[in-house]
């Protein structure tokens, strides 16, 4: 492999790395409230499944009151 071929390969490899890293430039700014809501929804969903939709037991597992759990079930359409 000649020097020019090697340099082209190296440039192509470097460009491929930059292209792969550009993914991180396009990510939307982190939105903490949305992430927290997604986590909360997921935890509530899992607790309801674990306790066969028994809201009292699910609320106890989550460390919240049953009334608050019911509010959040409605909020997240679970």
C-alpha positions in Angstrom: 0.0 0.0 0.0 1.5 3.3 -1.1 1.7 6.4 1.1 -1.2 8.1 -0.7 -3.4 5.0 -0.3 -2.6 4.9 3.4 -3.4 8.6 3.9 -6.7 8.2 2.1 -7.5 5.2 4.3 -6.6 7.2 7.4 -8.7 10.2 6.3 -11.7 7.9 5.6 -11.3 6.2 8.9 -11.1 9.6 10.7 -14.1 10.9 8.8 -16.1 7.8 9.8 -15.2 8.4 13.4 -16.3 12.0 13.2 -19.5 11.0 11.5 -20.3 8.5 14.2 -19.6 11.1 16.9 -21.8 13.7 15.2 -24.7 11.7 16.5 -24.1 13.3 19.9 -24.3 16.8 18.4 -27.8 16.2 17.1 -29.3 15.0 20.4 -31.9 17.3 21.7 -31.1 19.1 24.9 -31.8 17.0 27.9 -35.2 17.7 29.3 -35.2 16.7 32.9 -39.0 17.0 33.5 -39.8 14.7 30.6 -37.2 12.2 31.7 -38.6 12.2 35.3 -42.2 11.8 34.0 -41.1 8.8 31.8 -39.3 7.2 34.8 -42.3 7.8 37.1 -44.7 6.4 34.5 -42.5 3.3 34.1 -42.2 2.7 37.8 -46.0 3.1 38.3 -46.7 0.7 35.4 -44.2 -1.9 36.8 -45.7 -1.6 40.3 -49.2 -2.1 39.0 -48.1 -5.2 37.0 -46.2 -6.6 40.0 -49.3 -6.3 42.2 -51.9 -7.3 39.6 -53.4 -3.8 39.5 -53.9 -3.7 43.3 -53.5 0.1 43.7 -53.0 -0.1 47.5 -50.1 -2.5 47.2 -48.6 -0.7 44.2 -48.8 2.6 46.1 -47.1 1.0 49.2 -44.3 -0.3 47.0 -43.8 3.2 45.5 -43.9 4.9 48.8 -46.9 7.1 47.9 -50.5 7.3 48.9 -53.2 5.4 47.1 -55.0 8.7 46.2 -51.8 10.1 44.6 -51.3 6.9 42.7 -54.8 7.1 41.3 -54.1 10.7 40.2 -50.9 9.6 38.5 -52.6 6.6 36.8 -55.1 9.1 35.3 -52.3 11.5 34.4 -50.3 8.9 32.5 -53.4 7.1 31.2 -52.3 3.7 32.7 
